[in-house]
């Protein structure tokens, strides 16, 4: 007997009827829907590759964000030095 009368996917909101667990991501119910062992293996590999690509994108995004922050910090430091120099000239 299923544990829950209705299960769903948290990502897409899809309903899957009675079951012992729901799904966090669409890739989980798409994998579960595969009917043959060979197809399940192919789908699982595709899911893993997709996750690796997503992780690589997140790593690249984090790198680009860090690079942008460093550029902003350098620009602020340059402007601070400029403003300090102007302030020194104005006070003399």
PyMOL CGO cylinders between C-alpha atoms (Angstrom):
from pymol import cmd
from pymol.cgo import CYLINDER

trace = [
    CYLINDER, 0.00, 0.00, 0.00, 1.43, 3.43, -0.95, 0.3, 1, 1, 1, 1, 1, 1,
    CYLINDER, 1.43, 3.43, -0.95, 2.50, 5.75, 1.84, 0.3, 1, 1, 1, 1, 1, 1,
    CYLINDER, 2.50, 5.75, 1.84, 0.93, 8.85, 0.23, 0.3, 1, 1, 1, 1, 1, 1,
    CYLINDER, 0.93, 8.85, 0.23, -2.40, 9.11, -1.59, 0.3, 1, 1, 1, 1, 1, 1,
    CYLINDER, -2.40, 9.11, -1.59, -0.97, 11.67, -4.03, 0.3, 1, 1, 1, 1, 1, 1,
    CYLINDER, -0.97, 11.67, -4.03, 2.62, 12.42, -5.00, 0.3, 1, 1, 1, 1, 1, 1,
    CYLINDER, 2.62, 12.42, -5.00, 4.01, 15.30, -7.05, 0.3, 1, 1, 1, 1, 1, 1,
    CYLINDER, 4.01, 15.30, -7.05, 7.14, 16.96, -8.42, 0.3, 1, 1, 1, 1, 1, 1,
    CYLINDER, 7.14, 16.96, -8.42, 8.40, 20.01, -6.54, 0.3, 1, 1, 1, 1, 1, 1,
    CYLINDER, 8.40, 20.01, -6.54, 9.97, 21.45, -9.69, 0.3, 1, 1, 1, 1, 1, 1,
    CYLINDER, 9.97, 21.45, -9.69, 7.10, 21.26, -12.18, 0.3, 1, 1, 1, 1, 1, 1,
    CYLINDER, 7.10, 21.26, -12.18, 4.14, 20.54, -9.91, 0.3, 1, 1, 1, 1, 1, 1,
    CYLINDER, 4.14, 20.54, -9.91, 3.21, 17.44, -11.89, 0.3, 1, 1, 1, 1, 1, 1,
    CYLINDER, 3.21, 17.44, -11.89, 0.92, 14.97, -10.15, 0.3, 1, 1, 1, 1, 1, 1,
    CYLINDER, 0.92, 14.97, -10.15, 1.82, 11.27, -10.10, 0.3, 1, 1, 1, 1, 1, 1,
    CYLINDER, 1.82, 11.27, -10.10, -0.89, 9.62, -8.05, 0.3, 1, 1, 1, 1, 1, 1,
    CYLINDER, -0.89, 9.62, -8.05, -0.31, 7.36, -5.04, 0.3, 1, 1, 1, 1, 1, 1,
    CYLINDER, -0.31, 7.36, -5.04, 3.26, 6.47, -4.10, 0.3, 1, 1, 1, 1, 1, 1,
    CYLINDER, 3.26, 6.47, -4.10, 5.86, 6.18, -1.39, 0.3, 1, 1, 1, 1, 1, 1,
    CYLINDER, 5.86, 6.18, -1.39, 7.67, 9.38, -2.38, 0.3, 1, 1, 1, 1, 1, 1,
    CYLINDER, 7.67, 9.38, -2.38, 7.38, 12.43, -4.58, 0.3, 1, 1, 1, 1, 1, 1,
    CYLINDER, 7.38, 12.43, -4.58, 10.07, 14.01, -6.75, 0.3, 1, 1, 1, 1, 1, 1,
    CYLINDER, 10.07, 14.01, -6.75, 12.30, 17.01, -6.14, 0.3, 1, 1, 1, 1, 1, 1,
    CYLINDER, 12.30, 17.01, -6.14, 13.30, 17.52, -9.78, 0.3, 1, 1, 1, 1, 1, 1,
    CYLINDER, 13.30, 17.52, -9.78, 11.72, 16.64, -13.12, 0.3, 1, 1, 1, 1, 1, 1,
    CYLINDER, 11.72, 16.64, -13.12, 14.77, 14.55, -14.00, 0.3, 1, 1, 1, 1, 1, 1,
    CYLINDER, 14.77, 14.55, -14.00, 13.80, 12.12, -11.24, 0.3, 1, 1, 1, 1, 1, 1,
    CYLINDER, 13.80, 12.12, -11.24, 10.33, 11.32, -12.57, 0.3, 1, 1, 1, 1, 1, 1,
    CYLINDER, 10.33, 11.32, -12.57, 11.58, 11.35, -16.15, 0.3, 1, 1, 1, 1, 1, 1,
    CYLINDER, 11.58, 11.35, -16.15, 14.13, 8.72, -15.13, 0.3, 1, 1, 1, 1, 1, 1,
    CYLINDER, 14.13, 8.72, -15.13, 11.50, 6.72, -13.27, 0.3, 1, 1, 1, 1, 1, 1,
    CYLINDER, 11.50, 6.72, -13.27, 9.30, 6.76, -16.39, 0.3, 1, 1, 1, 1, 1, 1,
    CYLINDER, 9.30, 6.76, -16.39, 11.93, 4.98, -18.48, 0.3, 1, 1, 1, 1, 1, 1,
    CYLINDER, 11.93, 4.98, -18.48, 10.75, 1.47, -19.24, 0.3, 1, 1, 1, 1, 1, 1,
    CYLINDER, 10.75, 1.47, -19.24, 13.81, -0.53, -20.33, 0.3, 1, 1, 1, 1, 1, 1,
    CYLINDER, 13.81, -0.53, -20.33, 17.12, -0.99, -18.51, 0.3, 1, 1, 1, 1, 1, 1,
    CYLINDER, 17.12, -0.99, -18.51, 19.04, 0.31, -21.54, 0.3, 1, 1, 1, 1, 1, 1,
    CYLINDER, 19.04, 0.31, -21.54, 16.85, 3.41, -21.74, 0.3, 1, 1, 1, 1, 1, 1,
    CYLINDER, 16.85, 3.41, -21.74, 17.21, 3.96, -17.99, 0.3, 1, 1, 1, 1, 1, 1,
    CYLINDER, 17.21, 3.96, -17.99, 21.00, 3.81, -18.38, 0.3, 1, 1, 1, 1, 1, 1,
    CYLINDER, 21.00, 3.81, -18.38, 20.96, 6.33, -21.22, 0.3, 1, 1, 1, 1, 1, 1,
    CYLINDER, 20.96, 6.33, -21.22, 18.61, 8.67, -19.34, 0.3, 1, 1, 1, 1, 1, 1,
    CYLINDER, 18.61, 8.67, -19.34, 20.70, 8.42, -16.16, 0.3, 1, 1, 1, 1, 1, 1,
    CYLINDER, 20.70, 8.42, -16.16, 23.85, 9.30, -18.11, 0.3, 1, 1, 1, 1, 1, 1,
    CYLINDER, 23.85, 9.30, -18.11, 22.07, 12.25, -19.74, 0.3, 1, 1, 1, 1, 1, 1,
    CYLINDER, 22.07, 12.25, -19.74, 20.88, 13.45, -16.32, 0.3, 1, 1, 1, 1, 1, 1,
    CYLINDER, 20.88, 13.45, -16.32, 24.41, 13.21, -14.91, 0.3, 1, 1, 1, 1, 1, 1,
    CYLINDER, 24.41, 13.21, -14.91, 25.84, 15.10, -17.89, 0.3, 1, 1, 1, 1, 1, 1,
    CYLINDER, 25.84, 15.10, -17.89, 23.17, 17.78, -17.51, 0.3, 1, 1, 1, 1, 1, 1,
    CYLINDER, 23.17, 17.78, -17.51, 24.01, 18.15, -13.81, 0.3, 1, 1, 1, 1, 1, 1,
    CYLINDER, 24.01, 18.15, -13.81, 27.73, 18.39, -14.61, 0.3, 1, 1, 1, 1, 1, 1,
    CYLINDER, 27.73, 18.39, -14.61, 27.02, 21.10, -17.19, 0.3, 1, 1, 1, 1, 1, 1,
    CYLINDER, 27.02, 21.10, -17.19, 24.87, 22.97, -14.66, 0.3, 1, 1, 1, 1, 1, 1,
    CYLINDER, 24.87, 22.97, -14.66, 27.65, 22.73, -12.06, 0.3, 1, 1, 1, 1, 1, 1,
    CYLINDER, 27.65, 22.73, -12.06, 30.18, 23.99, -14.61, 0.3, 1, 1, 1, 1, 1, 1,
    CYLINDER, 30.18, 23.99, -14.61, 27.88, 26.93, -15.42, 0.3, 1, 1, 1, 1, 1, 1,
    CYLINDER, 27.88, 26.93, -15.42, 27.55, 27.75, -11.72, 0.3, 1, 1, 1, 1, 1, 1,
    CYLINDER, 27.55, 27.75, -11.72, 31.33, 27.57, -11.30, 0.3, 1, 1, 1, 1, 1, 1,
    CYLINDER, 31.33, 27.57, -11.30, 31.81, 29.88, -14.29, 0.3, 1, 1, 1, 1, 1, 1,
    CYLINDER, 31.81, 29.88, -14.29, 29.16, 32.27, -12.94, 0.3, 1, 1, 1, 1, 1, 1,
    CYLINDER, 29.16, 32.27, -12.94, 30.90, 32.36, -9.55, 0.3, 1, 1, 1, 1, 1, 1,
    CYLINDER, 30.90, 32.36, -9.55, 34.27, 32.98, -11.28, 0.3, 1, 1, 1, 1, 1, 1,
    CYLINDER, 34.27, 32.98, -11.28, 32.80, 35.81, -13.37, 0.3, 1, 1, 1, 1, 1, 1,
    CYLINDER, 32.80, 35.81, -13.37, 31.15, 37.34, -10.29, 0.3, 1, 1, 1, 1, 1, 1,
    CYLINDER, 31.15, 37.34, -10.29, 34.45, 37.24, -8.40, 0.3, 1, 1, 1, 1, 1, 1,
    CYLINDER, 34.45, 37.24, -8.40, 36.21, 38.79, -11.40, 0.3, 1, 1, 1, 1, 1, 1,
    CYLINDER, 36.21, 38.79, -11.40, 33.62, 41.57, -11.57, 0.3, 1, 1, 1, 1, 1, 1,
    CYLINDER, 33.62, 41.57, -11.57, 33.97, 42.25, -7.85, 0.3, 1, 1, 1, 1, 1, 1,
    CYLINDER, 33.97, 42.25, -7.85, 37.75, 42.46, -8.24, 0.3, 1, 1, 1, 1, 1, 1,
    CYLINDER, 37.75, 42.46, -8.24, 37.36, 44.92, -11.13, 0.3, 1, 1, 1, 1, 1, 1,
    CYLINDER, 37.36, 44.92, -11.13, 34.97, 47.05, -9.09, 0.3, 1, 1, 1, 1, 1, 1,
    CYLINDER, 34.97, 47.05, -9.09, 37.31, 46.99, -6.09, 0.3, 1, 1, 1, 1, 1, 1,
    CYLINDER, 37.31, 46.99, -6.09, 40.23, 48.03, -8.30, 0.3, 1, 1, 1, 1, 1, 1,
    CYLINDER, 40.23, 48.03, -8.30, 38.19, 50.86, -9.83, 0.3, 1, 1, 1, 1, 1, 1,
    CYLINDER, 38.19, 50.86, -9.83, 37.07, 52.07, -6.41, 0.3, 1, 1, 1, 1, 1, 1,
    CYLINDER, 37.07, 52.07, -6.41, 40.65, 51.98, -5.16, 0.3, 1, 1, 1, 1, 1, 1,
    CYLINDER, 40.65, 51.98, -5.16, 41.80, 53.93, -8.24, 0.3, 1, 1, 1, 1, 1, 1,
    CYLINDER, 41.80, 53.93, -8.24, 39.07, 56.53, -7.69, 0.3, 1, 1, 1, 1, 1, 1,
    CYLINDER, 39.07, 56.53, -7.69, 39.90, 56.71, -4.00, 0.3, 1, 1, 1, 1, 1, 1,
    CYLINDER, 39.90, 56.71, -4.00, 43.55, 57.40, -4.81, 0.3, 1, 1, 1, 1, 1, 1,
    CYLINDER, 43.55, 57.40, -4.81, 42.48, 60.05, -7.32, 0.3, 1, 1, 1, 1, 1, 1,
    CYLINDER, 42.48, 60.05, -7.32, 40.16, 61.72, -4.82, 0.3, 1, 1, 1, 1, 1, 1,
    CYLINDER, 40.16, 61.72, -4.82, 42.91, 61.63, -2.18, 0.3, 1, 1, 1, 1, 1, 1,
    CYLINDER, 42.91, 61.63, -2.18, 45.32, 63.27, -4.61, 0.3, 1, 1, 1, 1, 1, 1,
    CYLINDER, 45.32, 63.27, -4.61, 42.78, 65.98, -5.46, 0.3, 1, 1, 1, 1, 1, 1,
    CYLINDER, 42.78, 65.98, -5.46, 42.12, 66.56, -1.77, 0.3, 1, 1, 1, 1, 1, 1,
    CYLINDER, 42.12, 66.56, -1.77, 45.85, 66.96, -1.06, 0.3, 1, 1, 1, 1, 1, 1,
    CYLINDER, 45.85, 66.96, -1.06, 46.23, 69.41, -3.94, 0.3, 1, 1, 1, 1, 1, 1,
    CYLINDER, 46.23, 69.41, -3.94, 43.22, 71.41, -2.77, 0.3, 1, 1, 1, 1, 1, 1,
    CYLINDER, 43.22, 71.41, -2.77, 44.57, 71.67, 0.77, 0.3, 1, 1, 1, 1, 1, 1,
    CYLINDER, 44.57, 71.67, 0.77, 47.99, 72.97, -0.33, 0.3, 1, 1, 1, 1, 1, 1,
]
cmd.load_cgo(trace, "trace")
